[in-house]
Amino acid sequence: MTSSHVRMALALLLAFATVLPLTAQTATPEATSTPAGDITPAQSISRLGYPRLGERDAPVNVVEYCALDSRACADFSANVFPALLPYIENGQVVYTFVPLYGMEDVPNARVAARAAICAAEQGGFWPYSRALFAFLAAGGEAPFASGNLTAALDAVELDRATWDECMLSERPDGVLEAAAAQAELQPGFTGENVPFIQIDGVPALSDSDSLIAAIELELQDHEAAGAEATPEATEELLIVTVEPLLGERIEPPLEIELPDGWRYGYDALVLRDVDNVIRTIPLAIYTGPVTGGRGFIVLLWGFPNLIAGNPLSGAAIAPDLWSDGLRLLRLAVVEQGCNIGTDLRTSYSVGELPASGTQFSAVDCPQLPDTRGWFAGLQEGGINFVFYVYTEPIEAMNVAEDQLQLILDSVRFTVPEAAATLPPTGTETPALENGE
């Protein structure tokens, strides 16, 4: 069964109970701004407020952790980054800058970082940061004096009133706090080794030759579509098996508190996985009113982790629910043909337990409306769970995120009991039931 059939099944599950069709899709925000300066690729900001350059669906994702008060970052911006621009302009690389500060003893470093984040809101981060790096490289006791910050703003021709409003707000502080927390989670990041570069989540050397070689290798791997990888399922997991038919009402091993007016339903997906194996994956759908629209929580569970590696190696590999969540997002949740965006790996919680996931968005879909949200995956009692959370219309997520997280907070897993005796499969057509 193709993934388009899977998404149709998701829609039918809700349509059967005369509610809105399901549209799960992927998220990165948000606004794409008019490019400023002579940087030609599309400039935008991520869900967390990080400056982003290039097409969101580019095959290779490059992330730079750097600080405007670092002379090493200034050197990278001047001498290495230009070599990456052709890949960004050609739609092969999407480039994200995670803004840090405090790498060197430079006065006003945090203010300069805030100023650059506010420039990013107008699509001017790269030319603005380049101007600040030039002030830093020129030396002097106060490269980030207020006069230099506003002079750079005028040179890039950004709107001063909009920039002032941002500087007086708490938005840039939130971005800097998220960036610092994100950096601490990255393997290999010491807090001082900037520029710290990742290519598709893997740390890379920061010289131009090494970066170009790594990008070329990733592009070759994407073109080969993983033909050289050997996906295999981890054997130690408890994997729920049901008949390969839709209409199986398999209740997940958990309890969840739904608000008034919310409904739920259970079924099973049949899909061809990335290792070309046809699998049946149980699902649960919860939906109901939220501020500004309708909220959706789609749970996929009981599936195997897929890993790519040497089948002769006996080394144990820890489950990666972030990778599994991305894989199932595209295979089973998002409509084919959508313009999909995802953010960086982020820590979440489900039922007060740690989970791994990311923001996602899907726009310009062939049939379904635009949407955005996040997914959070975790393993409990040897069973994998991934929760996909989103809203319709897309704007509702601006105000409904906390309401949806409260529902996830209410989850309590009952895996030991469920693992002992799984519910029998049947052929009943699932119906949504009131969550009261």
TITOR-599460 format. One record per residue (C-alpha): residue in one letter; x, y, z. Coordinates in Angstrom, 2 decimals, padded with zeros to 5 digits. Layout:
<rs>
<type = A | east = X | north = Y | up = Z> .
...
</rs>
This chain:
<rs>
<type = M | east = 000.00 | north = 000.00 | up = 000.00> .
<type = T | east = 001.43 | north = 003.40 | up = -000.93> .
<type = S | east = 001.78 | north = 006.27 | up = 001.50> .
<type = S | east = -000.95 | north = 008.19 | up = -000.32> .
<type = H | east = -003.33 | north = 005.37 | up = 000.60> .
<type = V | east = -002.19 | north = 005.66 | up = 004.19> .
<type = R | east = -003.03 | north = 009.35 | up = 004.30> .
<type = M | east = -006.36 | north = 008.65 | up = 002.67> .
<type = A | east = -007.05 | north = 006.13 | up = 005.42> .
<type = L | east = -006.29 | north = 008.77 | up = 008.03> .
<type = A | east = -008.78 | north = 011.11 | up = 006.41> .
<type = L | east = -011.41 | north = 008.38 | up = 006.14> .
<type = L | east = -011.05 | north = 007.53 | up = 009.80> .
<type = L | east = -012.19 | north = 011.00 | up = 010.75> .
<type = A | east = -014.61 | north = 011.41 | up = 007.87> .
<type = F | east = -016.43 | north = 008.27 | up = 009.03> .
<type = A | east = -017.47 | north = 010.17 | up = 012.12> .
<type = T | east = -018.39 | north = 013.30 | up = 010.13> .
<type = V | east = -015.55 | north = 015.44 | up = 011.39> .
<type = L | east = -012.98 | north = 017.38 | up = 009.41> .
<type = P | east = -010.60 | north = 015.28 | up = 007.26> .
<type = L | east = -007.19 | north = 014.63 | up = 008.71> .
<type = T | east = -004.26 | north = 016.65 | up = 007.50> .
<type = A | east = -001.06 | north = 015.94 | up = 009.31> .
<type = Q | east = 001.89 | north = 017.79 | up = 007.91> .
<type = T | east = 005.33 | north = 019.28 | up = 008.83> .
<type = A | east = 006.49 | north = 022.44 | up = 010.48> .
<type = T | east = 009.00 | north = 025.15 | up = 010.35> .
<type = P | east = 007.62 | north = 028.64 | up = 010.42> .
<type = E | east = 007.26 | north = 030.70 | up = 009.26> .
<type = A | east = 007.70 | north = 033.84 | up = 007.50> .
<type = T | east = 009.95 | north = 034.06 | up = 004.50> .
<type = S | east = 011.17 | north = 037.64 | up = 004.27> .
<type = T | east = 012.33 | north = 039.69 | up = 001.35> .
<type = P | east = 016.09 | north = 039.18 | up = 001.04> .
<type = A | east = 018.22 | north = 042.16 | up = 002.03> .
<type = G | east = 021.65 | north = 043.11 | up = 000.76> .
<type = D | east = 023.30 | north = 041.00 | up = -001.90> .
<type = I | east = 022.36 | north = 037.63 | up = -000.37> .
<type = T | east = 020.15 | north = 036.12 | up = -003.04> .
<type = P | east = 018.75 | north = 032.87 | up = -001.55> .
<type = A | east = 015.46 | north = 033.06 | up = 000.35> .
<type = Q | east = 015.96 | north = 034.27 | up = 003.92> .
<type = S | east = 013.55 | north = 033.16 | up = 006.64> .
<type = I | east = 013.47 | north = 032.30 | up = 010.32> .
<type = S | east = 012.89 | north = 028.93 | up = 011.91> .
<type = R | east = 010.20 | north = 028.10 | up = 014.45> .
<type = L | east = 012.71 | north = 028.89 | up = 017.20> .
<type = G | east = 013.66 | north = 032.19 | up = 015.57> .
<type = Y | east = 016.98 | north = 031.12 | up = 014.06> .
<type = P | east = 017.99 | north = 032.80 | up = 010.79> .
<type = R | east = 017.67 | north = 030.44 | up = 007.84> .
<type = L | east = 018.92 | north = 030.68 | up = 004.28> .
<type = G | east = 017.72 | north = 028.62 | up = 001.32> .
<type = E | east = 014.82 | north = 026.36 | up = 000.50> .
<type = R | east = 013.40 | north = 024.50 | up = 003.50> .
<type = D | east = 013.03 | north = 021.23 | up = 001.56> .
<type = A | east = 016.66 | north = 021.19 | up = 000.38> .
<type = P | east = 018.20 | north = 017.70 | up = 000.64> .
<type = V | east = 021.14 | north = 018.75 | up = 002.87> .
<type = N | east = 020.69 | north = 020.57 | up = 006.17> .
<type = V | east = 023.68 | north = 022.60 | up = 007.41> .
<type = V | east = 023.58 | north = 024.19 | up = 010.87> .
<type = E | east = 026.14 | north = 026.69 | up = 012.15> .
<type = Y | east = 026.46 | north = 027.40 | up = 015.87> .
<type = C | east = 028.37 | north = 030.68 | up = 016.09> .
<type = A | east = 028.64 | north = 034.01 | up = 017.89> .
<type = L | east = 028.92 | north = 037.53 | up = 016.54> .
<type = D | east = 031.58 | north = 038.31 | up = 019.17> .
<type = S | east = 033.84 | north = 035.47 | up = 017.96> .
<type = R | east = 036.70 | north = 036.37 | up = 015.63> .
<type = A | east = 036.79 | north = 032.74 | up = 014.47> .
<type = C | east = 033.15 | north = 033.11 | up = 013.39> .
<type = A | east = 033.98 | north = 036.40 | up = 011.68> .
<type = D | east = 036.76 | north = 034.66 | up = 009.74> .
<type = F | east = 034.40 | north = 031.81 | up = 008.82> .
<type = S | east = 031.78 | north = 034.30 | up = 007.58> .
<type = A | east = 034.29 | north = 036.10 | up = 005.38> .
<type = N | east = 036.36 | north = 033.23 | up = 004.03> .
<type = V | east = 034.39 | north = 029.96 | up = 004.23> .
<type = F | east = 030.68 | north = 030.76 | up = 004.07> .
<type = P | east = 030.87 | north = 032.26 | up = 000.52> .
<type = A | east = 031.99 | north = 028.85 | up = -000.78> .
<type = L | east = 028.70 | north = 027.36 | up = 000.48> .
<type = L | east = 026.44 | north = 029.95 | up = -001.15> .
<type = P | east = 026.27 | north = 028.20 | up = -004.57> .
<type = Y | east = 024.86 | north = 025.08 | up = -002.89> .
<type = I | east = 022.28 | north = 027.20 | up = -001.07> .
<type = E | east = 021.35 | north = 029.13 | up = -004.21> .
<type = N | east = 020.93 | north = 025.88 | up = -006.19> .
<type = G | east = 018.45 | north = 024.51 | up = -003.65> .
<type = Q | east = 020.83 | north = 021.79 | up = -002.48> .
<type = V | east = 021.47 | north = 023.13 | up = 001.02> .
<type = V | east = 019.32 | north = 024.83 | up = 003.63> .
<type = Y | east = 021.50 | north = 026.75 | up = 006.07> .
<type = T | east = 020.54 | north = 027.63 | up = 009.66> .
<type = F | east = 022.49 | north = 029.95 | up = 011.97> .
<type = V | east = 022.05 | north = 029.27 | up = 015.69> .
<type = P | east = 023.04 | north = 032.56 | up = 017.38> .
<type = L | east = 025.26 | north = 032.42 | up = 020.47> .
<type = Y | east = 027.20 | north = 035.12 | up = 022.32> .
<type = G | east = 029.84 | north = 035.55 | up = 025.02> .
<type = M | east = 032.65 | north = 033.70 | up = 023.26> .
<type = E | east = 035.13 | north = 036.55 | up = 023.72> .
<type = D | east = 035.38 | north = 039.53 | up = 026.05> .
<type = V | east = 033.64 | north = 041.97 | up = 023.73> .
<type = P | east = 031.40 | north = 044.68 | up = 025.23> .
<type = N | east = 027.76 | north = 044.72 | up = 024.16> .
<type = A | east = 027.97 | north = 041.17 | up = 022.72> .
<type = R | east = 024.46 | north = 040.23 | up = 023.83> .
<type = V | east = 023.02 | north = 043.49 | up = 022.51> .
<type = A | east = 024.69 | north = 042.83 | up = 019.15> .
<type = A | east = 023.23 | north = 039.31 | up = 019.06> .
<type = R | east = 019.76 | north = 040.70 | up = 019.83> .
<type = A | east = 020.19 | north = 043.32 | up = 017.12> .
<type = A | east = 021.05 | north = 040.66 | up = 014.52> .
<type = I | east = 018.05 | north = 038.55 | up = 015.53> .
<type = C | east = 015.81 | north = 041.59 | up = 015.06> .
<type = A | east = 017.39 | north = 042.15 | up = 011.64> .
<type = A | east = 016.53 | north = 038.54 | up = 010.83> .
<type = E | east = 012.85 | north = 039.30 | up = 011.36> .
<type = Q | east = 013.11 | north = 041.58 | up = 008.31> .
<type = G | east = 015.14 | north = 039.13 | up = 006.25> .
<type = G | east = 018.38 | north = 041.00 | up = 006.85> .
<type = F | east = 020.39 | north = 038.76 | up = 009.15> .
<type = W | east = 023.19 | north = 037.81 | up = 006.78> .
<type = P | east = 024.12 | north = 041.26 | up = 005.50> .
<type = Y | east = 023.65 | north = 042.74 | up = 008.97> .
<type = S | east = 025.78 | north = 040.11 | up = 010.71> .
<type = R | east = 028.45 | north = 040.53 | up = 008.02> .
<type = A | east = 028.59 | north = 044.24 | up = 008.87> .
<type = L | east = 028.96 | north = 043.46 | up = 012.58> .
<type = F | east = 031.69 | north = 040.93 | up = 011.86> .
<type = A | east = 033.50 | north = 043.67 | up = 009.90> .
<type = F | east = 033.37 | north = 045.97 | up = 012.94> .
<type = L | east = 034.74 | north = 043.14 | up = 015.08> .
<type = A | east = 037.56 | north = 042.36 | up = 012.64> .
<type = A | east = 038.53 | north = 046.03 | up = 012.45> .
<type = G | east = 039.46 | north = 045.98 | up = 016.13> .
<type = G | east = 038.83 | north = 048.74 | up = 018.59> .
<type = E | east = 037.55 | north = 048.70 | up = 022.16> .
<type = A | east = 033.84 | north = 048.88 | up = 021.30> .
<type = P | east = 033.05 | north = 047.24 | up = 017.95> .
<type = F | east = 029.41 | north = 046.83 | up = 018.99> .
<type = A | east = 028.80 | north = 050.36 | up = 020.21> .
<type = S | east = 025.23 | north = 051.53 | up = 019.63> .
<type = G | east = 026.36 | north = 053.79 | up = 016.79> .
<type = N | east = 027.82 | north = 050.81 | up = 014.93> .
<type = L | east = 024.66 | north = 048.75 | up = 015.45> .
<type = T | east = 022.46 | north = 051.46 | up = 013.93> .
<type = A | east = 024.99 | north = 052.23 | up = 011.17> .
<type = A | east = 024.85 | north = 048.57 | up = 010.10> .
<type = L | east = 021.06 | north = 048.78 | up = 010.16> .
<type = D | east = 021.08 | north = 051.82 | up = 007.85> .
<type = A | east = 023.58 | north = 050.16 | up = 005.50> .
<type = V | east = 021.31 | north = 047.12 | up = 005.08> .
<type = E | east = 018.30 | north = 049.44 | up = 004.61> .
<type = L | east = 016.01 | north = 047.80 | up = 007.15> .
<type = D | east = 013.05 | north = 049.52 | up = 008.75> .
<type = R | east = 014.21 | north = 051.28 | up = 011.91> .
<type = A | east = 010.82 | north = 051.41 | up = 013.62> .
<type = T | east = 010.29 | north = 047.66 | up = 013.18> .
<type = W | east = 013.80 | north = 046.97 | up = 014.45> .
<type = D | east = 013.29 | north = 049.24 | up = 017.47> .
<type = E | east = 010.05 | north = 047.46 | up = 018.37> .
<type = C | east = 011.84 | north = 044.11 | up = 018.24> .
<type = M | east = 014.75 | north = 045.38 | up = 020.35> .
<type = L | east = 012.32 | north = 046.55 | up = 023.04> .
<type = S | east = 010.55 | north = 043.18 | up = 023.08> .
<type = E | east = 011.56 | north = 039.87 | up = 024.67> .
<type = R | east = 011.58 | north = 037.98 | up = 021.35> .
<type = P | east = 015.36 | north = 038.11 | up = 020.76> .
<type = D | east = 015.99 | north = 037.01 | up = 024.36> .
<type = G | east = 013.84 | north = 033.94 | up = 023.79> .
<type = V | east = 015.82 | north = 033.08 | up = 020.67> .
<type = L | east = 019.14 | north = 033.41 | up = 022.48> .
<type = E | east = 017.95 | north = 031.26 | up = 025.38> .
<type = A | east = 016.70 | north = 028.57 | up = 023.00> .
<type = A | east = 019.97 | north = 028.68 | up = 021.05> .
<type = A | east = 022.10 | north = 028.28 | up = 024.19> .
<type = A | east = 019.99 | north = 025.34 | up = 025.37> .
<type = Q | east = 020.09 | north = 023.77 | up = 021.91> .
<type = A | east = 023.88 | north = 024.10 | up = 021.71> .
<type = E | east = 024.38 | north = 022.36 | up = 025.05> .
<type = L | east = 022.53 | north = 019.31 | up = 023.72> .
<type = Q | east = 024.83 | north = 018.84 | up = 020.74> .
<type = P | east = 027.43 | north = 016.04 | up = 020.99> .
<type = G | east = 030.90 | north = 017.47 | up = 020.51> .
<type = F | east = 030.02 | north = 021.07 | up = 021.38> .
<type = T | east = 032.21 | north = 022.36 | up = 024.21> .
<type = G | east = 030.85 | north = 025.87 | up = 024.50> .
<type = E | east = 033.96 | north = 027.36 | up = 022.96> .
<type = N | east = 034.62 | north = 025.44 | up = 019.71> .
<type = V | east = 032.88 | north = 027.81 | up = 017.33> .
<type = P | east = 032.12 | north = 027.82 | up = 014.52> .
<type = F | east = 030.50 | north = 024.46 | up = 015.29> .
<type = I | east = 029.06 | north = 023.03 | up = 012.08> .
<type = Q | east = 026.66 | north = 020.13 | up = 011.58> .
<type = I | east = 025.71 | north = 018.57 | up = 008.25> .
<type = D | east = 022.50 | north = 016.56 | up = 008.51> .
<type = G | east = 023.04 | north = 016.41 | up = 012.26> .
<type = V | east = 026.67 | north = 015.21 | up = 012.11> .
<type = P | east = 029.53 | north = 017.48 | up = 013.28> .
<type = A | east = 031.83 | north = 018.58 | up = 010.45> .
<type = L | east = 035.17 | north = 020.36 | up = 010.10> .
<type = S | east = 034.75 | north = 024.08 | up = 009.48> .
<type = D | east = 037.25 | north = 024.66 | up = 006.65> .
<type = S | east = 035.79 | north = 025.13 | up = 003.18> .
<type = D | east = 037.40 | north = 022.04 | up = 001.61> .
<type = S | east = 036.08 | north = 019.73 | up = 004.32> .
<type = L | east = 032.60 | north = 021.27 | up = 004.26> .
<type = I | east = 032.30 | north = 021.06 | up = 000.49> .
<type = A | east = 033.49 | north = 017.45 | up = 000.50> .
<type = A | east = 030.97 | north = 016.56 | up = 003.23> .
<type = I | east = 028.12 | north = 018.30 | up = 001.39> .
<type = E | east = 029.00 | north = 016.55 | up = -001.87> .
<type = L | east = 029.00 | north = 013.21 | up = -000.06> .
<type = E | east = 025.59 | north = 013.92 | up = 001.45> .
<type = L | east = 024.23 | north = 014.89 | up = -001.95> .
<type = Q | east = 025.50 | north = 011.64 | up = -003.43> .
<type = D | east = 023.87 | north = 009.71 | up = -000.60> .
<type = H | east = 020.56 | north = 011.47 | up = -001.20> .
<type = E | east = 020.76 | north = 010.74 | up = -004.92> .
<type = A | east = 021.42 | north = 007.11 | up = -004.21> .
<type = A | east = 018.29 | north = 007.16 | up = -002.03> .
<type = G | east = 020.00 | north = 005.11 | up = 000.62> .
<type = A | east = 020.69 | north = 002.20 | up = -001.74> .
<type = E | east = 023.93 | north = 001.35 | up = 000.06> .
<type = A | east = 022.38 | north = 001.41 | up = 003.52> .
<type = T | east = 020.94 | north = -001.75 | up = 005.01> .
<type = P | east = 017.98 | north = -000.87 | up = 007.24> .
<type = E | east = 017.17 | north = -003.42 | up = 009.86> .
<type = A | east = 014.76 | north = -003.58 | up = 012.74> .
<type = T | east = 016.10 | north = -003.74 | up = 016.27> .
<type = E | east = 015.20 | north = -007.11 | up = 017.72> .
<type = E | east = 014.93 | north = -006.30 | up = 021.41> .
<type = L | east = 011.78 | north = -004.16 | up = 021.02> .
<type = L | east = 008.29 | north = -005.37 | up = 021.63> .
<type = I | east = 006.64 | north = -004.89 | up = 018.22> .
<type = V | east = 002.89 | north = -005.06 | up = 018.03> .
<type = T | east = 001.65 | north = -007.16 | up = 015.09> .
<type = V | east = -001.87 | north = -006.95 | up = 013.66> .
<type = E | east = -003.46 | north = -008.20 | up = 010.48> .
<type = P | east = -002.40 | north = -006.06 | up = 007.46> .
<type = L | east = -005.83 | north = -004.50 | up = 007.05> .
<type = L | east = -007.35 | north = -001.17 | up = 007.98> .
<type = G | east = -010.26 | north = -001.36 | up = 010.35> .
<type = E | east = -008.33 | north = -002.92 | up = 013.24> .
<type = R | east = -009.44 | north = -001.21 | up = 016.45> .
<type = I | east = -006.25 | north = -001.50 | up = 018.52> .
<type = E | east = -006.37 | north = 000.59 | up = 021.67> .
<type = P | east = -002.97 | north = 002.03 | up = 022.64> .
<type = P | east = -001.53 | north = 001.08 | up = 026.05> .
<type = L | east = -002.05 | north = 004.45 | up = 027.68> .
<type = E | east = -004.55 | north = 006.71 | up = 029.38> .
<type = I | east = -005.12 | north = 010.27 | up = 028.17> .
<type = E | east = -007.38 | north = 013.04 | up = 029.49> .
<type = L | east = -009.25 | north = 014.77 | up = 026.67> .
<type = P | east = -011.02 | north = 018.13 | up = 027.02> .
<type = D | east = -014.77 | north = 018.41 | up = 026.59> .
<type = G | east = -015.79 | north = 018.12 | up = 022.95> .
<type = W | east = -012.77 | north = 016.04 | up = 021.93> .
<type = R | east = -013.22 | north = 012.66 | up = 020.24> .
<type = Y | east = -010.95 | north = 009.74 | up = 019.46> .
<type = G | east = -010.64 | north = 006.72 | up = 017.22> .
<type = Y | east = -008.31 | north = 003.75 | up = 016.66> .
<type = D | east = -007.20 | north = 001.96 | up = 013.52> .
<type = A | east = -004.11 | north = 000.48 | up = 011.85> .
<type = L | east = -002.04 | north = 001.72 | up = 008.92> .
<type = V | east = -000.57 | north = -000.47 | up = 006.23> .
<type = L | east = 002.50 | north = 001.07 | up = 004.59> .
<type = R | east = 005.63 | north = 000.16 | up = 002.70> .
<type = D | east = 008.51 | north = 001.21 | up = 004.91> .
<type = V | east = 011.89 | north = 002.59 | up = 003.83> .
<type = D | east = 013.41 | north = -000.91 | up = 003.90> .
<type = N | east = 010.75 | north = -002.00 | up = 001.36> .
<type = V | east = 008.94 | north = -004.09 | up = 003.98> .
<type = I | east = 005.16 | north = -003.76 | up = 004.23> .
<type = R | east = 004.25 | north = -003.04 | up = 007.86> .
<type = T | east = 001.08 | north = -002.54 | up = 009.84> .
<type = I | east = 001.29 | north = 000.21 | up = 012.44> .
<type = P | east = -001.46 | north = 000.87 | up = 015.00> .
<type = L | east = -002.67 | north = 004.45 | up = 015.27> .
<type = A | east = -004.89 | north = 006.57 | up = 017.45> .
<type = I | east = -006.40 | north = 009.92 | up = 016.50> .
<type = Y | east = -007.60 | north = 012.51 | up = 018.99> .
<type = T | east = -009.29 | north = 015.69 | up = 017.77> .
<type = G | east = -011.35 | north = 018.52 | up = 019.16> .
<type = P | east = -011.77 | north = 022.28 | up = 019.50> .
<type = V | east = -008.89 | north = 024.54 | up = 020.52> .
<type = T | east = -008.61 | north = 028.30 | up = 020.57> .
<type = G | east = -008.71 | north = 029.47 | up = 016.96> .
<type = G | east = -009.65 | north = 026.17 | up = 015.33> .
<type = R | east = -009.32 | north = 022.41 | up = 015.72> .
<type = G | east = -006.48 | north = 020.46 | up = 017.28> .
<type = F | east = -005.22 | north = 017.04 | up = 016.20> .
<type = I | east = -003.03 | north = 014.50 | up = 017.97> .
<type = V | east = -002.09 | north = 011.50 | up = 015.84> .
<type = L | east = -000.34 | north = 008.67 | up = 017.67> .
<type = L | east = 001.64 | north = 006.00 | up = 015.83> .
<type = W | east = 002.91 | north = 003.21 | up = 018.07> .
<type = G | east = 004.22 | north = -000.35 | up = 018.17> .
<type = F | east = 006.57 | north = 000.13 | up = 015.20> .
<type = P | east = 010.23 | north = -000.94 | up = 014.97> .
<type = N | east = 013.18 | north = 001.40 | up = 015.01> .
<type = L | east = 014.95 | north = 001.30 | up = 011.68> .
<type = I | east = 018.69 | north = 001.73 | up = 011.65> .
<type = A | east = 021.11 | north = 001.96 | up = 008.74> .
<type = G | east = 024.45 | north = 000.24 | up = 009.20> .
<type = N | east = 026.59 | north = -002.83 | up = 008.74> .
<type = P | east = 024.43 | north = -005.94 | up = 009.32> .
<type = L | east = 027.59 | north = -007.84 | up = 010.39> .
<type = S | east = 028.28 | north = -005.49 | up = 013.27> .
<type = G | east = 027.13 | north = -006.65 | up = 016.65> .
<type = A | east = 027.30 | north = -003.23 | up = 018.27> .
<type = A | east = 024.09 | north = -002.14 | up = 019.97> .
<type = I | east = 022.53 | north = 001.04 | up = 018.61> .
<type = A | east = 020.29 | north = 003.11 | up = 020.84> .
<type = P | east = 016.78 | north = 003.77 | up = 019.47> .
<type = D | east = 016.43 | north = 007.17 | up = 017.80> .
<type = L | east = 012.78 | north = 008.24 | up = 017.99> .
<type = W | east = 013.62 | north = 011.56 | up = 016.34> .
<type = S | east = 014.74 | north = 009.76 | up = 013.17> .
<type = D | east = 011.76 | north = 007.41 | up = 013.34> .
<type = G | east = 009.44 | north = 010.36 | up = 013.80> .
<type = L | east = 010.81 | north = 012.09 | up = 010.69> .
<type = R | east = 010.55 | north = 008.88 | up = 008.68> .
<type = L | east = 006.92 | north = 008.20 | up = 009.63> .
<type = L | east = 006.01 | north = 011.87 | up = 009.26> .
<type = R | east = 006.79 | north = 011.70 | up = 005.56> .
<type = L | east = 005.61 | north = 008.12 | up = 005.03> .
<type = A | east = 002.35 | north = 008.10 | up = 006.94> .
<type = V | east = 001.26 | north = 011.53 | up = 008.10> .
<type = V | east = 001.99 | north = 014.22 | up = 005.51> .
<type = E | east = 000.19 | north = 014.39 | up = 002.21> .
<type = Q | east = 002.43 | north = 013.79 | up = -000.79> .
<type = G | east = 003.19 | north = 016.96 | up = -002.72> .
<type = C | east = 003.26 | north = 019.29 | up = 000.30> .
<type = N | east = 006.06 | north = 021.78 | up = 000.81> .
<type = I | east = 007.45 | north = 020.32 | up = 004.03> .
<type = G | east = 009.70 | north = 021.97 | up = 006.60> .
<type = T | east = 011.24 | north = 020.63 | up = 009.79> .
<type = D | east = 013.29 | north = 022.29 | up = 012.49> .
<type = L | east = 016.21 | north = 021.07 | up = 014.58> .
<type = R | east = 016.03 | north = 018.14 | up = 016.99> .
<type = T | east = 014.31 | north = 019.40 | up = 020.15> .
<type = S | east = 013.49 | north = 017.95 | up = 023.58> .
<type = Y | east = 009.81 | north = 017.61 | up = 024.50> .
<type = S | east = 007.80 | north = 015.75 | up = 027.11> .
<type = V | east = 004.87 | north = 013.35 | up = 027.04> .
<type = G | east = 003.28 | north = 012.39 | up = 030.32> .
<type = E | east = 006.18 | north = 014.05 | up = 032.17> .
<type = L | east = 008.61 | north = 011.71 | up = 030.40> .
<type = P | east = 011.39 | north = 013.04 | up = 028.12> .
<type = A | east = 010.74 | north = 012.78 | up = 024.39> .
<type = S | east = 012.63 | north = 013.75 | up = 021.24> .
<type = G | east = 011.15 | north = 015.47 | up = 018.20> .
<type = T | east = 010.94 | north = 018.68 | up = 016.23> .
<type = Q | east = 008.62 | north = 021.34 | up = 014.86> .
<type = F | east = 007.11 | north = 020.64 | up = 011.46> .
<type = S | east = 004.96 | north = 022.40 | up = 008.88> .
<type = A | east = 003.31 | north = 021.56 | up = 005.58> .
<type = V | east = 002.06 | north = 024.15 | up = 003.11> .
<type = D | east = 000.86 | north = 024.26 | up = -000.49> .
<type = C | east = -000.51 | north = 020.72 | up = -000.27> .
<type = P | east = -002.48 | north = 019.34 | up = -003.24> .
<type = Q | east = -005.72 | north = 018.82 | up = -001.30> .
<type = L | east = -005.29 | north = 019.44 | up = 002.41> .
<type = P | east = -005.00 | north = 022.82 | up = 004.16> .
<type = D | east = -001.75 | north = 024.27 | up = 005.47> .
<type = T | east = -000.79 | north = 023.19 | up = 008.97> .
<type = R | east = 002.06 | north = 023.14 | up = 011.44> .
<type = G | east = 002.86 | north = 021.61 | up = 014.80> .
<type = W | east = 005.40 | north = 019.26 | up = 016.35> .
<type = F | east = 006.03 | north = 015.60 | up = 017.03> .
<type = A | east = 007.44 | north = 013.95 | up = 020.15> .
<type = G | east = 008.69 | north = 010.36 | up = 020.25> .
<type = L | east = 009.68 | north = 008.11 | up = 023.13> .
<type = Q | east = 010.01 | north = 004.45 | up = 024.05> .
<type = E | east = 008.18 | north = 003.10 | up = 027.07> .
<type = G | east = 008.34 | north = -000.52 | up = 028.19> .
<type = G | east = 010.00 | north = -001.54 | up = 024.93> .
<type = I | east = 007.24 | north = -000.03 | up = 022.76> .
<type = N | east = 007.80 | north = 002.98 | up = 020.50> .
<type = F | east = 005.36 | north = 005.90 | up = 020.49> .
<type = V | east = 005.35 | north = 009.07 | up = 018.35> .
<type = F | east = 002.74 | north = 011.79 | up = 018.91> .
<type = Y | east = 002.10 | north = 014.22 | up = 016.00> .
<type = V | east = 000.39 | north = 017.43 | up = 017.14> .
<type = Y | east = -000.97 | north = 020.09 | up = 014.76> .
<type = T | east = -003.90 | north = 022.44 | up = 014.15> .
<type = E | east = -006.27 | north = 023.61 | up = 011.47> .
<type = P | east = -006.18 | north = 026.35 | up = 010.42> .
<type = I | east = -002.42 | north = 026.78 | up = 010.62> .
<type = E | east = -002.78 | north = 030.07 | up = 012.53> .
<type = A | east = -004.46 | north = 028.31 | up = 015.46> .
<type = M | east = -001.10 | north = 026.90 | up = 016.59> .
<type = N | east = -000.08 | north = 030.45 | up = 017.53> .
<type = V | east = -002.45 | north = 030.33 | up = 020.49> .
<type = A | east = -003.27 | north = 026.62 | up = 020.97> .
<type = E | east = 000.19 | north = 025.15 | up = 021.60> .
<type = D | east = -000.11 | north = 025.24 | up = 025.40> .
<type = Q | east = -003.58 | north = 023.66 | up = 025.27> .
<type = L | east = -002.28 | north = 020.76 | up = 023.19> .
<type = Q | east = 000.77 | north = 020.27 | up = 025.43> .
<type = L | east = -001.55 | north = 019.98 | up = 028.44> .
<type = I | east = -003.20 | north = 017.00 | up = 026.75> .
<type = L | east = 000.19 | north = 015.36 | up = 026.19> .
<type = D | east = 001.04 | north = 016.07 | up = 029.84> .
<type = S | east = -001.99 | north = 014.01 | up = 030.88> .
<type = V | east = -000.75 | north = 010.82 | up = 029.16> .
<type = R | east = -000.05 | north = 007.87 | up = 031.46> .
<type = F | east = 001.39 | north = 004.74 | up = 029.87> .
<type = T | east = 000.06 | north = 001.31 | up = 030.86> .
<type = V | east = 002.56 | north = -000.72 | up = 028.87> .
<type = P | east = 003.18 | north = -003.64 | up = 031.29> .
<type = E | east = -000.47 | north = -004.65 | up = 031.28> .
<type = A | east = -000.84 | north = -004.09 | up = 027.54> .
<type = A | east = 002.30 | north = -006.03 | up = 026.72> .
<type = A | east = 001.07 | north = -009.07 | up = 028.59> .
<type = T | east = -002.20 | north = -009.36 | up = 026.65> .
<type = L | east = -002.60 | north = -007.30 | up = 023.51> .
<type = P | east = -006.16 | north = -006.50 | up = 022.43> .
<type = P | east = -007.54 | north = -008.91 | up = 019.81> .
<type = T | east = -007.76 | north = -007.65 | up = 016.25> .
<type = G | east = -011.06 | north = -007.40 | up = 014.47> .
<type = T | east = -012.64 | north = -006.11 | up = 011.30> .
<type = E | east = -014.95 | north = -003.48 | up = 012.76> .
<type = T | east = -014.90 | north = -000.09 | up = 011.07> .
<type = P | east = -013.55 | north = 002.27 | up = 013.73> .
<type = A | east = -015.70 | north = 005.10 | up = 015.00> .
<type = L | east = -014.70 | north = 008.18 | up = 016.91> .
<type = E | east = -015.97 | north = 008.24 | up = 020.46> .
<type = N | east = -016.56 | north = 011.11 | up = 022.83> .
<type = G | east = -013.58 | north = 011.87 | up = 025.05> .
<type = E | east = -015.67 | north = 012.43 | up = 028.14> .
</rs>
